[in-house]
Amino acid sequence: MTIKKVAYIFLSLLIVSIIYFFFACDNEKDVDIEPPTVSITSPIDSQIVYDEFSIEASAVDDEGVNMVEFFIDGMIRPGGVDISSPYQYIWNTTDEQDSSFHSIYAIAYDRSNNFGISDTVTCIVDNTGRLPLAVDIYEPSDIKKHSMMLKWEQSIDKDFKEYRLFRNTSDEWDSTATLIVAIHDIETTFFDDTGLNADSSMVTPWGLEENRAYYYRVVVRDTLGLDGVSNVVSATTKLPEPVILKESYQSTKYSVKISWYSTTEDVRYFRVHRSKIENMESSLSDSVGIASPYETTFIDTGLTALSVYYYRVFLIDSAGYSVGSNIIRVQTIGVQTIELETPTEKDIAKCSITLRWTRSIEEDDTDYILYRAKHSGVTVQDSLVIVIGDKDVTIYSDIQLEQGETYYYIIYLKDSRGNLSASNEVSATTLKIQPLPISSIGIEKYEATLQWEKYPDTDFDRFILYRGLNAGFDTSYANKKYYFYDVNLTQFTDTELDLNTGYYYKFFVFDTFGYGAFSEVSFQTKCVQAVEIKDVEPFNDQFFRLTYTMNRADKDFDHYSIFRSDSTPDVDQNSLLVSTVPSRSDTVFDDYVHMEQLKQYFYRVYVFDERGNSCSGSNVKGDTLNSPPDSVTLYFQSSTNTTIELRWSKNQNIDFLRYDLYRCPHDDFTKNSTDAIKIASLYDKDLTSYIDQNLPSGVVCYYRIYVFDIGGLYTASNIVCGYTMP
């Protein structure tokens, strides 16, 4: 073993030991320390090797082998590591000197990075007199009509001389195989076979023959003239690429124009085929014309209208080969189809529909035949509207139709040979006479003004206005009927109404076709405008001042009537008439009629117009005041030795209750003084004298009389002095 090899082994062992040390320190308990077992199984010691030799090794380990490294002369050659069994390395021995000795060993590693080293074997390289190693030729590529590309792997022979590429028309290799080329550059591993042979002859004038299978192999020749023969590959040259017929075409009744996409092929000409069946072949009997290499369209004439044909275009190249395109289906047209336009708003009236359609472009004379129905699916069995022989006339107004009806139309185009084509179907609904919205304005007690929109059309006939007293009334029983014949009339005032009455109107408009439509309106006439009492203000227990709103609405105002009741809040015209006020603006009234204090009175104001109709507002109540009664004047009339006679003025208050007479020994007292004595209570208002009896003689007394009303208020009289005789 050389010093160099020993040093390399030592260095490898050192590195592995360091790695093992670190792993062992990290986990001492479960460390795998058993190295794998490895041995070289090929070559055996002292074996002669040559060409590409497979070095093989066997390696085992209880935890599994991770990889095997192969060392030749102490070095790992490129690719000298194998990670799966069988472990091997392909050694190109032609890179070594003949009769040279070489040492081989392997190192196997397990998954714990333990390693084992095999024994070393020695072998001898000797390639003297050996055939060059054959190369692999790959499947041909870039295959065309007259050429294809050949590629192969590079030779590794040290005494390489040339590649020799052979072509054959079968896989039987004999003297008929043709040498295409000899290539002396070892790195040139491709060749484009265009049909040119090594002797400068050509397979065909254009190169390889189209649609032909060719076989190839490569021979590696060394300087001793020894040959290594490759595998055999084959490929078939192509036919011309067919053109693609476009699916779109143009047709008339008797001709068709077809077209195809341009091609890069070496076109000699195009041959156009036509058939009545779809599965057409390449029979020349179907040929209908030739097109030059530069054309991409063809017009076929002499056809039958409304017929189906199939077309195919064959490309003939310079070598005379032909290939057919796709097949397309075409159909000649019949009579042109007319397009009926859907009627627009401006085309539709109440009793007419205007129709428009596209113009005929037929070269021969044609008729437009228009049919109408009240159902969809119009046919020639439905109503014939008109036949128009002038192809420039493309509009027609269908008149005398029913209002609000849907009509369906179809138009046929008929050529000079009697062929027909039907248009699309359109429909439209005629308009209906529309009611004119009517409304009421200026509603008064005995009249109201009605207004409506102006009639917009020119077919006006008349207006009829019906009046009834019930909603939904039958016009046959209307209590009033008005006729109007002026289309410009938009307003009417009905003056024959009663106040506070509901009226219902039906307003009809009729056109000259006899169709009519109506609208409705209703309202209630006004009543006399009521006024409301705003305030009832009592004054001096004797009268009230009433303030009420003014009647402004009634042009025929006549007077206010004011009624009062002291027994019921429901004041009506049977209650007491307090006053009649003729002035509209006089809205303040003083009721001076004598009334009792502390009593409720009820008022209501009625408004009367010139026709005697009236209306009233709400009842309003008022309460009279409770003022203290008027005081009386007390007089000393006369006396005896035991009596004193007193007199006073009579109290005039209507709410009088009684007189209370008081006596006191001094002249400064009220009824509440402790020494004042009430000597009498007198409930007769007309009683105006009193005799105080059983008095001692020669006594002086002072008197005062109090007047009480029913509300409990009182007033005191003056104080008078009286005396008995001694």
C-alpha positions in Angstrom: 0.0 0.0 0.0 1.5 3.4 -1.0 2.2 6.2 1.5 -0.4 8.4 -0.2 -3.1 5.8 0.3 -2.2 5.3 4.0 -2.4 9.0 4.6 -5.7 9.2 3.0 -7.1 6.3 5.0 -5.8 7.9 8.2 -7.3 11.2 7.5 -10.7 9.6 6.7 -10.6 7.6 10.0 -9.7 10.8 11.9 -12.7 12.7 10.5 -15.0 9.8 11.2 -13.7 9.4 14.8 -14.3 13.1 15.5 -17.9 12.9 14.2 -18.4 9.8 16.3 -17.0 11.4 19.4 -19.5 14.3 19.2 -22.4 12.0 18.6 -21.4 9.7 21.4 -21.1 12.7 23.9 -24.6 13.8 22.9 -26.2 10.4 23.6 -24.2 7.8 25.3 -26.9 5.3 26.1 -28.4 4.4 22.6 -25.3 5.0 20.4 -24.7 2.5 17.5 -21.0 1.7 17.5 -21.1 -1.3 15.2 -19.6 -0.5 11.8 -21.0 -2.0 8.6 -19.2 -4.9 6.9 -18.1 -4.2 3.3 -16.2 -6.2 0.6 -15.3 -5.7 -3.1 -17.1 -8.4 -5.1 -15.9 -7.3 -8.6 -13.1 -7.3 -9.8 -11.3 -10.0 -8.0 -7.7 -9.6 -7.2 -5.3 -9.5 -10.2 -8.2 -9.4 -12.7 -7.7 -7.8 -16.1 -10.4 -5.1 -16.8 -11.3 -3.2 -19.9 -13.9 -0.9 -21.6 -16.5 0.4 -19.1 -16.1 -1.9 -16.1 -18.6 -2.2 -13.2 -16.9 -2.2 -9.8 -19.3 -3.9 -7.3 -19.4 -4.1 -3.5 -21.4 -5.9 -0.9 -22.2 -4.0 2.4 -24.4 -5.0 5.4 -25.2 -3.4 8.7 -27.7 -4.2 11.5 -29.0 -0.6 11.4 -28.9 -0.3 7.6 -26.2 1.0 5.2 -26.4 4.7 4.4 -23.9 4.8 1.5 -20.8 3.2 -0.1 -17.8 5.1 -1.4 -15.5 3.5 -4.1 -11.8 4.4 -4.1 -9.5 3.8 -7.1 -5.9 4.4 -6.3 -6.9 6.1 -3.1 -9.3 8.6 -4.7 -13.1 8.8 -5.2 -13.8 9.2 -8.9 -16.7 11.5 -9.9 -19.9 9.5 -9.3 -18.1 7.1 -7.0 -20.7 7.1 -4.3 -23.7 4.8 -4.3 -26.6 5.0 -1.7 -28.6 1.9 -2.7 -27.9 -1.7 -3.2 -26.6 -3.2 -5.4 -23.6 -0.9 -4.8 -21.5 -0.3 -7.9 -19.5 2.2 -9.9 -19.0 2.2 -13.7 -15.3 2.7 -14.4 -14.2 3.9 -17.9 -11.0 2.0 -18.1 -10.1 3.5 -21.5 -8.9 6.6 -19.7 -6.1 4.5 -18.1 -2.9 3.3 -19.5 -2.9 -0.2 -20.9 -1.1 -2.8 -18.6 -1.4 -0.3 -15.7 -2.1 -1.7 -12.1 -4.8 -0.1 -9.9 -5.9 -0.6 -6.3 -9.6 -0.6 -5.4 -11.3 -0.6 -2.0 -14.7 0.6 -0.6 -15.8 2.3 2.6 -19.4 1.7 3.8 -21.3 4.0 6.3 -24.3 3.1 8.4 -27.0 5.5 9.7 -25.0 6.3 12.8 -22.0 7.3 10.6 -20.1 4.2 11.6 -17.9 3.0 8.8 -16.3 -0.1 7.6 -13.4 -0.5 5.1 -13.1 -3.4 2.7 -10.0 -5.3 1.7 -8.1 -3.8 -1.2 -8.0 -5.7 -4.5 -5.6 -5.0 -7.4 -6.5 -5.1 -11.1 -4.8 -4.6 -14.4 -6.3 -2.3 -17.2 -5.7 -3.6 -20.7 -7.8 -2.4 -23.7 -5.3 -3.5 -26.3 -7.1 -4.8 -29.4 -10.5 -4.1 -28.0 -13.4 -2.8 -30.1 -14.3 0.8 -29.5 -17.2 1.2 -27.1 -20.5 1.6 -29.0 -22.5 4.8 -28.4 -26.3 5.0 -28.1 -28.1 6.8 -30.9 -31.3 8.6 -29.9 -34.7 8.5 -31.6 -34.8 10.9 -34.6 -36.3 14.4 -33.9 -37.5 17.4 -36.0 -39.0 15.0 -38.5 -40.1 16.7 -41.7 -41.2 15.6 -45.2 -37.6 15.4 -46.5 -35.3 15.5 -43.5 -34.9 14.5 -39.8 -32.3 15.2 -37.1 -30.1 12.4 -35.7 -28.3 12.6 -32.3 -26.1 10.2 -30.3 -24.0 10.1 -27.2 -20.3 11.1 -27.4 -17.7 8.3 -27.7 -15.2 7.8 -24.9 -12.7 5.9 -26.9 -9.1 7.1 -26.5 -8.1 6.2 -30.1 -11.3 7.6 -31.7 -11.1 8.3 -35.4 -14.6 9.0 -36.6 -18.4 8.5 -36.4 -19.9 6.8 -39.4 -23.7 7.4 -39.8 -25.6 4.8 -41.9 -29.2 5.0 -43.3 -31.3 2.0 -44.4 -34.8 1.4 -45.6 -35.2 -1.7 -43.5 -33.7 -3.1 -40.3 -31.7 -5.7 -42.3 -28.2 -4.3 -42.3 -26.1 -5.4 -45.3 -24.2 -3.8 -48.1 -27.4 -1.9 -49.1 -27.1 0.4 -46.1 -26.0 3.9 -47.2 -23.2 5.8 -45.5 -24.6 9.3 -45.0 -21.6 11.0 -43.4 -18.3 10.4 -41.6 -17.6 12.9 -38.7 -14.0 13.1 -37.4 -14.8 15.5 -34.5 -15.5 13.4 -31.4 -17.7 16.1 -29.9 -20.0 16.5 -32.9 -22.8 14.1 -32.0 -25.6 15.2 -34.3 -26.5 15.3 -38.0 -29.5 16.6 -40.0 -30.3 14.1 -42.7 -31.6 16.0 -45.7 -31.3 13.1 -48.1 -27.7 13.9 -49.1 -25.4 10.9 -49.0 -21.7 10.7 -48.3 -21.0 10.2 -52.1 -23.0 13.5 -52.8 -25.9 11.6 -54.2 -29.5 12.5 -53.2 -32.3 10.2 -52.2 -34.7 12.4 -54.1 -34.3 15.8 -55.6 -36.1 17.3 -52.6 -34.3 15.2 -49.9 -35.6 12.2 -48.1 -38.7 10.5 -49.6 -42.0 11.6 -48.1 -44.0 9.2 -45.9 -41.1 6.7 -45.9 -39.6 4.8 -42.9 -35.8 5.1 -42.5 -33.4 3.2 -40.1 -30.2 4.6 -38.7 -27.1 3.5 -36.7 -23.8 5.0 -35.8 -20.4 3.2 -36.0 -17.5 4.4 -33.8 -14.3 3.6 -35.7 -10.9 3.9 -33.9 -7.4 4.4 -35.4 -6.9 0.7 -35.8 -10.0 0.5 -38.0 -12.0 -1.3 -35.3 -15.7 -0.5 -35.2 -18.2 -0.2 -32.3 -21.8 -0.4 -33.7 -24.7 1.5 -32.0 -28.3 0.5 -31.6 -30.8 1.0 -34.4 -33.5 3.8 -34.5 -36.1 4.5 -37.1 -38.6 7.2 -38.1 -41.1 7.9 -40.9 -40.9 11.2 -42.9 -44.0 13.2 -43.0 -46.5 13.9 -45.7 -47.3 17.6 -46.5 -49.4 19.4 -43.9 -53.0 19.7 -45.1 -54.5 23.1 -45.4 -57.4 23.9 -43.1 -60.7 24.7 -44.7 -62.5 27.5 -42.9 -66.0 26.6 -41.6 -67.3 30.0 -42.8 -68.3 30.4 -46.4 -70.4 32.6 -48.6 -73.2 31.2 -50.7 -75.9 32.3 -53.1 -78.7 30.3 -54.5 -76.4 28.8 -57.2 -72.8 29.3 -56.0 -70.5 28.8 -53.0 -67.3 30.6 -52.1 -65.0 28.6 -49.8 -61.6 29.6 -48.3 -58.7 28.1 -46.5 -55.8 29.2 -44.4 -52.4 29.9 -46.1 -49.7 27.2 -45.8 -45.9 27.2 -45.8 -45.7 23.9 -47.8 -44.1 23.7 -51.2 -47.4 23.8 -53.0 -47.6 22.9 -56.7 -51.4 23.5 -56.8 -54.6 22.9 -54.9 -57.3 20.5 -56.1 -60.9 21.3 -54.9 -63.3 18.3 -54.4 -67.1 18.5 -54.0 -69.5 15.8 -53.1 -73.1 15.3 -52.0 -72.1 12.8 -49.3 -70.1 13.7 -46.2 -67.6 10.7 -46.3 -65.9 11.9 -49.5 -62.7 10.2 -50.6 -59.9 11.5 -52.9 -61.5 10.3 -56.1 -60.7 12.6 -59.0 -64.3 12.3 -60.1 -65.1 14.7 -57.3 -62.7 17.3 -58.4 -64.4 20.5 -59.5 -61.4 22.9 -59.9 -57.8 23.7 -59.5 -56.3 26.7 -57.5 -52.8 28.1 -57.9 -50.3 27.9 -55.0 -51.0 31.5 -54.0 -54.8 31.3 -53.8 -56.8 30.6 -50.6 -60.3 30.9 -52.0 -62.4 29.1 -54.6 -65.8 29.9 -56.1 -67.9 26.9 -57.2 -70.8 27.7 -59.5 -73.6 25.9 -61.2 -75.2 24.6 -58.0 -78.8 24.0 -56.9 -80.6 26.3 -54.5 -81.2 25.1 -51.0 -78.9 22.2 -51.4 -76.2 20.7 -49.1 -72.6 20.1 -50.4 -69.4 18.9 -48.9 -66.0 20.3 -49.9 -62.4 19.1 -49.4 -59.2 20.7 -50.7 -56.2 18.6 -51.6 -52.7 20.1 -51.4 -50.3 18.7 -54.0 -46.6 19.5 -53.2 -43.6 19.8 -55.4 -42.8 16.1 -55.1 -46.3 15.2 -56.3 -47.6 14.1 -52.9 -51.1 15.1 -51.9 -52.9 15.5 -48.7 -56.6 16.3 -48.1 -57.9 19.0 -45.8 -60.8 18.8 -43.4 -64.3 18.5 -44.9 -66.8 21.3 -44.5 -70.5 21.3 -45.0 -72.1 24.1 -47.0 -75.6 24.9 -48.1 -76.8 27.1 -50.9 -79.4 29.6 -49.9 -82.9 29.9 -51.0 -84.9 33.0 -51.4 -83.6 35.8 -49.2 -85.1 35.9 -45.7 -86.7 39.2 -44.9 -86.3 40.7 -41.5 -89.5 42.2 -40.0 -88.8 45.0 -37.6 -90.6 45.1 -34.3 -93.0 48.0 -34.4 -92.0 50.9 -32.2 -94.1 53.2 -30.1 -94.4 55.7 -33.0 -95.7 52.8 -35.3 -98.6 51.8 -33.1 -101.9 53.7 -33.0 -105.3 52.8 -31.7 -106.6 51.2 -34.9 -103.4 50.8 -37.0 -99.9 49.3 -36.9 -97.1 50.4 -39.3 -94.7 47.6 -40.3 -91.2 47.9 -41.7 -88.9 45.3 -43.2 -85.5 44.9 -44.9 -85.4 45.3 -48.7 -85.1 42.3 -51.0 -81.7 41.9 -52.7 -82.8 39.1 -55.0 -81.6 39.5 -58.6 -85.0 38.4 -59.9 -88.4 39.8 -59.4 -90.0 39.3 -56.0 -93.2 39.9 -54.1 -93.7 40.8 -50.5 -96.7 38.9 -49.0 -97.9 40.1 -45.6 -100.0 37.9 -43.3 -101.7 38.7 -40.0 -103.3 36.8 -37.1 -104.5 37.2 -33.6 -102.3 34.4 -32.4 -98.6 33.5 -32.6 -97.4 31.1 -35.3 -98.7 33.0 -38.3 -98.9 30.9 -41.5 -100.3 31.4 -45.0 -103.6 30.0 -43.7 -104.1 33.2 -41.7 -105.4 36.6 -43.0 -103.7 37.9 -46.1 -103.1 41.6 -45.6 -101.4 42.7 -48.8 -99.2 41.6 -51.7 -96.6 44.2 -52.7 -94.8 43.7 -56.0 -92.3 46.6 -55.7 -89.2 45.4 -53.9 -88.4 49.0 -53.0 -91.5 49.3 -50.9 -90.6 48.3 -47.4 -93.3 49.9 -45.2 -97.0 49.3 -44.8 -99.7 50.6 -42.4 -102.3 48.0 -41.5 -105.5 50.0 -40.6 -109.0 49.4 -39.4 -107.8 47.2 -36.5 -109.4 46.8 -33.1 -108.3 48.8 -30.2 -106.3 47.1 -27.4 -105.8 44.0 -29.5 -102.5 42.1 -30.1 -101.7 41.2 -33.7 -99.0 38.9 -35.1 -97.4 39.4 -38.5 -95.1 37.5 -40.8 -94.0 38.5 -44.3 -93.1 36.1 -47.1 -90.7 36.8 -50.0 -91.6 35.1 -53.2 -89.2 35.0 -56.1 -89.9 34.6 -59.8 -89.6 30.8 -59.6 -92.2 30.6 -56.8 -89.8 29.9 -54.0 -90.9 31.3 -50.7 -89.0 32.4 -47.6 -90.7 33.4 -44.3 -89.5 36.3 -42.2 -89.4 36.4 -38.4 -92.7 36.9 -36.6 -93.4 40.2 -34.8 -96.3 41.3 -32.7 -97.8 44.6 -31.5 -100.8 45.6 -29.4 -102.9 48.5 -30.7 -103.6 51.3 -28.3 -106.8 51.9 -26.5 -108.5 55.2 -26.0 -107.4 56.4 -22.6 -109.6 58.0 -20.0 -108.9 61.7 -19.3 -108.2 62.2 -15.6 -110.9 64.5 -14.1 -110.7 66.4 -10.9 -112.9 68.9 -9.0 -111.8 72.4 -8.2 -113.7 75.4 -6.7 -116.3 73.4 -4.8 -118.9 75.7 -3.3 -122.3 75.2 -1.7 -124.4 75.2 -4.8 -121.8 74.7 -7.6 -118.5 73.0 -8.4 -116.0 73.3 -11.3 -114.7 70.1 -12.9 -111.5 70.0 -15.1 -109.8 67.4 -17.2 -106.8 67.0 -19.4 -106.9 68.0 -23.1 -107.7 65.2 -25.4 -104.4 64.4 -27.2 -105.5 62.7 -30.4 -107.1 64.0 -33.7 -109.9 61.5 -33.7 -112.1 63.3 -31.0 -115.8 62.8 -31.3 -117.5 64.0 -28.0 -117.4 64.2 -24.2 -120.4 63.0 -22.0 -120.6 63.9 -18.3 -122.9 61.9 -16.1 -123.9 62.9 -12.5 -125.2 60.6 -9.9 -125.8 60.6 -6.1 -124.2 57.2 -5.4 -120.8 55.7 -6.0 -120.8 53.3 -9.0 -124.1 54.6 -10.3 -125.6 53.3 -13.5 -125.4 56.0 -16.1 -128.8 55.0 -17.3 -130.1 56.4 -14.0 -128.0 59.5 -13.8 -129.8 62.5 -12.5 -127.9 64.8 -15.0 -126.2 64.3 -18.3 -124.1 66.9 -20.2 -122.8 66.6 -23.8 -119.7 68.5 -25.0 -118.4 68.6 -28.6 -115.5 71.0 -28.3 -112.2 69.1 -28.1 -110.5 72.1 -26.6 -112.9 72.2 -23.6 -111.1 71.2 -20.4 -113.4 72.7 -17.7 -117.1 72.8 -16.8 -119.0 74.4 -13.8 -122.0 72.5 -12.6 -124.3 75.1 -11.0 -127.3 73.0 -10.2 -126.2 71.5 -6.9 -127.4 71.4 -3.4 -125.3 72.3 -0.4 -123.7 69.7 1.8 -124.5 66.9 -0.7 -122.3 64.2 -2.2 -122.1 64.0 -6.0 -120.5 61.4 -8.2 -119.5 62.0 -11.8 -118.5 59.7 -14.8 -116.7 61.5 -17.6 -116.6 59.7 -20.9 -114.5 60.6 -24.0 -115.4 59.0 -27.4 -113.3 58.9 -30.5 -114.5 58.8 -34.1 -114.1 55.0 -34.2 -116.8 54.7 -31.6 -114.5 53.6 -28.7 -114.8 55.3 -25.4 -113.2 55.4 -21.9 -114.2 57.1 -18.7 -112.8 58.5 -15.5 -114.5 59.3 -12.2 -114.5 61.9 -9.6 -116.6 62.6 -6.5 -117.0 65.3 -3.9 -119.3 66.9 -1.4 -120.6 70.4 -1.7 -120.0 72.8 1.1 -122.4 73.8 3.8 -122.8 77.2 5.3 -119.6 78.0 7.1 -120.0 77.6 10.8 -118.5 80.0 13.3 -117.2 79.1 16.7 -117.6 80.9 20.0 -114.1 81.8 21.2 -115.0 83.3 24.5 -117.9 83.8 26.9 -117.0 86.5 29.4 -119.4 87.3 32.3 -119.9 90.9 33.5 -121.4 92.2 36.8 -123.5 89.0 37.4 -125.9 90.4 34.9 -124.8 89.6 31.3 -122.2 87.8 29.1 -120.0 89.1 26.3 -119.6 86.6 23.5 -116.7 86.6 21.0 -117.0 84.3 17.9 -115.2 83.8 14.7 -116.2 85.5 11.5 -118.0 83.8 8.6 -115.8 84.5 5.6 -116.7 81.8 3.1 -120.3 82.4 2.3 -120.7 85.0 -0.4 -124.5 85.0 0.3 -124.1 85.6 4.1 -127.3 87.0 5.7 -127.0 87.1 9.5 -125.9 85.4 12.7 -128.5 84.1 15.1 -127.4 83.7 18.8 -129.3 81.1 20.9 -129.1 80.5 24.6 -130.3 77.8 27.1 -130.0 77.6 30.8 -131.4 74.0 31.0 -129.6 71.9 28.4 -126.2 72.1 26.8 -127.8 71.1 23.4 -128.7 74.5 22.2 -130.6 74.5 19.0 -133.0 76.8 17.1 -135.7 75.9 19.6 -133.7 77.5 22.4 -134.0 81.1 23.4 -133.1 83.4 20.6 -131.0 86.1 22.2 -130.2 88.2 19.2 -129.9 88.4 15.4 -126.7 90.1 14.1 -126.9 91.1 10.4 -123.3 92.3 10.0 -120.7 89.7 9.0 -117.9 91.5 10.7 -119.8 92.1 14.0 -118.3 89.2 16.0 -118.7 90.6 19.6 -122.1 90.4 21.3 -123.2 91.5 24.8 -126.1 89.5 26.2 -127.9 92.0 28.6 -130.8 89.7 29.4 -131.1 89.4 33.2 -129.5 86.2 34.5 -129.0 84.6 37.9 -125.7 84.5 39.6 -123.8 81.3 40.0 -125.6 79.6 37.1 -124.5 78.0 33.8 -125.8 79.2 30.5 -125.2 77.6 27.1 -124.8 79.5 23.8 -124.6 78.5 20.1 -124.2 80.8 17.1 -126.0 79.9 13.8 -125.0 81.4 10.4 -127.7 81.9 7.9 -127.3 82.5 4.2 -129.7 84.3 1.8 -131.4 81.0 1.0 -132.2 80.5 4.7 -129.8 77.6 5.0 -127.8 77.6 8.2 -125.0 75.9 10.1 -123.8 76.2 13.7 -120.7 75.8 15.7 -120.3 74.0 19.0 -122.2 74.7 22.2 -120.2 76.9 24.6 -121.1 77.4 28.3 -120.7 80.4 30.5 -120.9 80.8 34.3 -122.4 84.0 35.9 -120.3 85.8 38.6 -121.2 85.8 42.4 -120.7 89.5 43.5 -121.4 90.6 47.1 -125.1 91.8 47.5 -125.9 95.5 47.6 -125.9 97.0 51.1 -129.0 98.6 52.6 -129.4 101.8 54.6 -130.5 101.3 58.2 -132.7 103.9 60.1 -133.9 104.5 63.7 -137.6 104.8 63.3 -139.1 105.1 66.9 -139.0 103.7 70.5 -140.9 103.0 73.6 -139.6 102.3 77.1 -139.3 98.6 76.1 -139.0 98.6 72.2 -137.0 100.2 69.4 -138.4 100.2 65.8 -135.8 100.0 62.9 -136.3 100.5 59.1 -134.0 100.0 56.1 -133.9 100.3 52.3 -135.0 97.3 50.3 -132.2 95.0 48.6 -132.6 94.7 44.9 -130.3 91.7 44.2 -132.0 88.7 42.5 -129.7 86.3 44.4 -130.9 87.7 47.8 -131.0 85.1 50.6 -131.7 86.9 54.0 -131.2 89.9 56.3 -129.3 89.3 59.6 -129.9 92.1 62.2 -127.2 92.6 65.0 -127.3 94.7 68.3 -124.3 95.8 70.3 -123.9 98.1 73.4 -121.2 100.2 71.6 -121.0 101.8 68.1 -117.9 100.1 66.8 -118.7 96.5 66.0 -119.1 93.8 63.4 -121.1 90.6 63.4 -118.1 88.8 64.6 -117.6 91.1 67.7 -117.9 89.1 71.0 -120.5 91.4 72.4 -122.6 91.7 69.2 -125.9 89.8 69.3 -127.8 88.6 66.2 -131.4 89.5 67.1 -133.1 88.4 63.8 -132.6 86.5 60.4 -135.2 87.7 57.9 -135.6 85.8 54.5 -138.2 88.1 53.1 -136.5 90.6 50.8 -139.6 92.8 50.9 -139.5 93.1 54.7 -137.8 96.4 55.5 -138.7 97.0 59.3 -138.2 95.3 62.6 -139.2 96.0 66.3 -136.6 95.0 68.9 -138.7 94.2 72.1 -138.3 93.5 75.8 -135.6 96.0 76.2 -135.0 97.8 79.5 -136.1 101.4 79.7 -133.6 104.2 79.2 -131.1 102.0 77.4 -129.0 103.0 74.4 -128.3 100.3 71.7 -126.4 100.2 68.4 -127.7 98.3 65.4 -126.3 97.0 62.0 -128.0 94.8 59.3 -126.2 92.3 57.0 -127.5 91.3 53.6 -126.6 87.7 52.5 -127.0 86.3 48.9 -127.4 82.7 47.9 -123.7 82.4 47.2 -122.9 83.1 50.8 -121.5 86.6 50.2 -122.8 89.5 52.4 -122.5 93.2 52.9 -123.0 95.3 56.1 -125.2 98.3 56.4 -124.5 101.5 58.4 -124.6 101.5 62.2 -127.5 103.3 63.8 -128.1 104.3 67.5 -131.5 103.6 69.2 -132.8 104.1 72.7 -135.7 103.2 74.9 -137.7 105.8 76.7 -137.1 106.3 80.5 
